Amino acid sequence: MPIINVKMTHEDGGATKEQKEQLAKDLTAAFVNIFGRGEKTCVVTIDEVSTDNYAIGGETITNLREK
């Protein structure tokens, strides 16, 4: 069973339900198109990460964006 995991920062209220559904549909379609495997077995998970919980170079994204 293929699992496609998307991690993205949670900003401005986060992605809407509709945006997440469209992303899952489009990623599933791309997987089926490229690999020729059935869409019924393709799992998409979307994780939204707070910018306080995501750091580059030891500094959170929240702090980097405030600069």
N, C-alpha and C positions, 0 to 999 in steps of 0.2 A: 504494500500500500504506500503510494507516494505521499509525503507530507511536505508541504511548502509552508515555511515559517517566515512571516514578515515581522520585523521589529522596526518600530519607528517612534520618534519622539511624540509625546502627547503635548500638543500645543493648541492654543486658542480654542479650548473646549474639546479638542480631540476630533478624530474623524467621525463623521455621522454614520448612522446605521446604513444609510443608502450608499455612502462611499465605500464602506467595508464590504457590502454585498457586491458592488460592482467590481471591486478589486478581486474578490474571491472568484467571481465569474470569469473575469478576464485572465487571471492567472491559471485557472483550471482549463480554460479554452486554449491557452498557449501551451500548457503541458500536453494536452490531448493532441494538438496540432504537431508538436515537435516529436513526441514519443509514441503517438498512436495508441496510447492506452486509454481505457475507459474512464469517463469522467466520474462515474459512480464510486470509484475507489480513491479519488484524489481528495486529500484533506488539506485545507488551508487554515492556518492559525494566524491571528494578528495580535501582536503584543505591542501595546502602546506604553512607552517608558517615560516616566517623568524626567524632565531635563535636570532635576536635582539628583537623579539616579543614573545619570549618563555623563561620563567624564572623558575628556581628551587631554593627554599630557598632565594628568593629575588634577585637572580643574573641571568642575561641573559645567555643563553646557549653560545652565542658568547664569553662572558667574561670567562665562565667556561672552555671552550675549549682552550682559549688562555693561560691558566695557565699550 
